[in-house]
């Protein structure tokens, strides 16, 4: 294979630079899902498959991963979805799997290198595709990226330093998870208030307004399981919009936007501003008698999310996380019931929920800011060391 020399954003004036393909060997062994445990690859690295992850490929269409391999999502828009495998397993064929050559690369150094912002930017630059949200970087193209290769003791020192930072980030993630659980418990109180229950179909309707040529300047919105609906630039998902926005749906401020493929995980929320959402999302507008705020609290509560999961249509079981092409039909959603207080009771209960949720969200924001600072400093550290601006200690 011919490896084209390319000046990486990680270019080092003091350490040897080599194409990635010289220091790793691609692993492209196909296995059945039942042969090895499924692994998830995300911003948290390579982990046992998370609950609720939908599988979209057949069981035989998997790649083998051995402990010590490096794995990265070939979808260039999924920035940061990579890491070092600590156990044997299998992943979707969308991932590139590679084994570091022990004589030249410390596996833990490769783990942090692939997850650095500098490498992510280079990885995206080497991608190809028709539109941004179908952008990918296969192993052949990735193997041409030049990376800094310090002596192995320096690689180990870099990895040890960044392992400590990663441990701190992990503790922040645990704290955030505890806060989110506390927030969900707060939302669950809507079901303990013993209000009259009514079907959604009487107080909510689906709207399907498209951007066309007139509204393509509206901000793009994304739907997060943990954050609800937010502006795309504020999202950490790394998702890219398609080139043609004319078919995107318009969500007005106060509309409830539902990611039908992530309904069984709580992928919905209230639009904070007028904006554009994926054509596959459902845009729901509360009618008189139901406020957007109350609808969001009820529909994001664990009890309602669990009920939605029972109505997901697809092959497999949503509760076990093995639905292929899962969807929640809006007609089924509207058949579900919610607690509906009187206007005065709804206003008071919403104010109480706003106050409690606001306090938790403020703590989550502080945790997120601290995590972002650690991630930024960690990424800067590896660049500073290979550039000779800082010693690896």
N, C-alpha and C positions, 0 to 999 in steps of 0.2 A: 504494500500500500504506500502510495506517495503522500508524504506529510508536508504540507505547505508551511513554510516559515511565516509566522505572523507575530506582530508586535502586540503582546498582551498588555492590558491595563495593569497587570501585575509585574511588568518588566522590572528586573532587578539589576542594578549596576555592580553588585558585589557577589551574587550567587549565580550558579549555572542556570541557564534557561533551557528547558526541553519541552517538546510537544508532549501533551498528556499521553498520547498513544505510545510513547516510548517507556512509560513508567507504570502502565497498567495493562492488563490483558482482559479483553472482553469475555464475559461469560454469557453464553447464549443457549443454555440448555433448557429445553422445554420439559415441564413436569405437570402432573395433574394436581389439582388443588388438594385432593385428599392425601397426596403423598407427603406434603410438607405444609406446615401451618402458614396461613396467609399473613403477610406483613403489610403494614401501612408505611408510607413514606411521605412525610410532610415537613413542616417547619420545625417540628419537634424531633426530626431525624427519622431513623428506621425503628419501628416499634411493632409489637404484636398488633394485628389488625384491630382498629377501633370499632366499638359497637356502633351499628347503624350505617356502616360504610356499604353503599350499594355496589354490587358486582355487576358488571355489564358484559363480561365475556364468559365463554364456556369454561368448564372446569379444567379442560385439557390445555387451554390457552394461557399458560402461566410460565414465568421464567424462574429458574432455580436461583436461590441466593444462599451462599455459604457464609458462616460467621467470618468476619474479616473482610468481606466484600464491600465495595462502595456502590451505592445505588443513587441514581438521580432520575427525576422525571424528565423525559425528553420533551414534554410540553414546555417550551421556553417561557410561557406566561405564568407557569407555576413556580415562580422564583423562590428559591430557598428550600424546595422540596427535595432534599438529598441527605445523605449521611452514611455512616458506617454501620453495617449490620452486626449485631452482637449475638445473633443466633441464626441457625439455618432456617430457611423458609422459602416462600414463593411470592412473587409480585406479578402484577399485570405486565403484559408485553409492552406497554407504553413506557416502561422504565428501562434505562440502560444500566446494566450490571457489570462491574469490572473488579478485577482482583489486583491490588497493588503489588508490584514486584518488590519483595521484601529487601532485596539488596540495595535498592535505591530510594524507596519511599517508606516512611513510617505511616501505617494505616491511619492513625489518629490525626496526623498532620493532613493527610488527604481529606479526612472528614471535615476539618475546619476550613481547609482551602476551598472545597466545593461549596461550602455554605457561606463563604465571605461575599460581601456585596460586590467586590471587584470581580470575582469570578462569575457571579450571577449576571452582571452586566455584559461580560465578555461572552458568556454562554448564550444570552439572548441575541447578541450581535451576530453570532454565527448561525442563527436559526434561519429557517426558510418556511414559506407558507403563503397562502393566498391572502389571508387577512390575519390580523394580530391574534384573534382568539383561536386560530388554528395554526399558530406558529410553533415549530418544533425544531429541535437540534438533535439529530441522530448521533450515534456513537462515532461514525466516520468523521463527521464534521467537528464534533467535540474533540476528537483525538488530535486535531491540528492546533488546538489552543495551546499556546506556550505558557508554561507555568514555572515559577521559581523553585529550584531544587537545592536548598541549603544542605550542608552535611547532615547526616542523620542525627547527631547529637543536638544540633540546632533545631531540626525538625521536632525532635522530642521535647525540647524546651518550650518551643512555641505551643505544641499540643498540650503540654502540662498546664501552661498559663491559661490557655483558652478552655481547658477542661474545668478549671476552677470557676471561670466566668460562666460557663454553661451550667454548672451546678447551681450557681446563684440564680440564674435565669429559670432553672427548673423549680426552685423554691418559690420564685415569684409566680410561676404558672400554677403551682399548687395553691398558693394564697388566692389567686384569681378564681380558681375553680371553687374554693370554699365560699368566696363572696358571691359567685353566680348561683351556687346552691342556696345560699341565704336569700338571694333575690327571688329565686323560683319559689321558695317557701312562702315568701311574702305575697307573691301573686296567687298562690294556692288558696289564700284566705277568701278569695271571691266566692269559692264554692262552699264555704262554711257559714256564709251570711244568711242562708236560707231564703234567698229571693226567689220569686216566681221564675220558672224556666220556660223559655220560648224557643221556637226554631229560628235559626239564623235567616231562613228564607223570607221571613216577614219583616226583617229589619236591615237587610243588606242586599245589594244587587251587584252583579258583575258588570264592569264597564270595559269597553274595548275601543279606546281612542288611539289612533296611530299617529306617529310623528309626521309622516309625509315629508314634504319639503318645508313646511311652515314652522315646525317645532323642533328641528334638529339641534338648535342651539341650547335647548334645555339641558340642565346638568344630568349626567348619568348617575343612576342610583343602583346600589347593590343591596342584596338581602343577606344578612348574616344571622347564623343561628344564635349567636351570643349578643349581637348588637342591634338586631332588628334591621331597619332600613336606614341607610346612610349614603351620603355622597360617595361615588366610586373612588374619588381620590383620597377619601378618609379611610377606605377599607384596606385591610391587610391581606386580602385574598389573593392579590396579584393577578386577578382576572383582567383581560383586555376586552375592549368593546369591538364589535365587528365594524368593518369599514362602512357598511350601509346602515344608517340609523333610521331610514324612512319607515321600516316595518316595526321599529321598537314601539312599545306601548307607552302611553302617557299616564303617569300617576300624579294626581293632584294632591296638594298638601292635605293630609288627613285621611287619604285613602289607605286601606290596608292592602299591602302587597304580599302575595303568597308565592314562594318558590315551590311549585307543585312537586318537584322531585325531592325536596327536603322538608316536606310538611311533617313527616313522621319524626323529624328531629327538631321541630320548632322553627323552621326557616320561614319566618314571616315577621311583619312589623308595620308600623304606621309611617307613611311618607312624611318627612319633615318639611319638604318643599315640593313644588311642582318639579317633575323630572321624568326621565326616560328609564324604562326597565326592559329586561329581556322579553321578547315576544312569547316565550314559553311561560312566563309568570302570569298569575291571575291578579287582576286589579279589582278590589272589592270596595264598594262605597257604602258606608253606613247611612241608613235612612233615619227619618225623624223618630225619636225615641231611643236611639242608640248613639252614643258619642263614640268618636274614633278612639279616644283614650281608653274608655271602658272596654271596647271591643278588643283592643290590643292586649290589655291586661288579661282578659279572659282567655283569648286565643293563644297566648304565649304561656299560659299556666301549664304545669306538668300534666294535670288531669286532662285538659283539652287536647294537648299534643298527643297523649297516649290514645285518646279516642280517635283522633285523626289517623293515627298509625294503623288502626284496625280497618280503615277504609282505603288504604293505599292499594292501587291496582297495579299488578305486575306479576312477574314469575318469581315465586319465592315468598318468604315471610319478612315483613318489615321489622318485626320485633327482633329477629335474629340477624338483621343486617344483610340479608342475601337476596334482596329484591333486585331483579334486573329491569332496567328502564322503569322505575317506580313513578307513579303519578297519582295525585289526589284529584279526583273529579270534583269540580265546583258544585255540581248538582248533589253529590254525596255530602260535601261539606255543608251545604245549606240545609240538609236534612238533620244536622246535629243541633242540639239545644244548648242554650247558654243561660246563666242566671241574669235576669233583667230587673233591677230595682226601679223604683219610681224616680223621676227626674231629680228630686231633692236628695234622695238617698244615694243616687248615682254620683251626684256632684260631691257629696261629703266623702263617700268611699273612695272616689277618684283622687280627691285632695290628699287623703291619708296615704294612699298608695304612691302618689307622686312624691310625697315627703320621704317615705321610707325608701322608695326606689332611688330617689335622688341622692340620698346619703350613700347608699351602696355604690351607685354609679360613680360618685366622686372618688370613692376609695379605689374602685376599679381603674379609673382614669389615672390616679397617682401610681398604681402598680404598673400600668401600661407604659407610662412615661419613664419610670425607672428601668423597666425592661428594655425599652427602645434605646435608652442611653447606654445600657450595658452591651446591647447588640452592636450599636454604632462604634463604641470604643473597642470592642473585640475585633470587629472588621478592620478598624483603623490600625489596630496593633499589628496584625499580620502583614499589612501593607507597609507599615513603618519599619518593621524588622527586615523585610526583604529589600527595602529601599536603602537600608543602612542608616536610617534616622534613629533607630532604637535598637538596643541590644536585647537578645532573647535571654530572659532571666527567669 
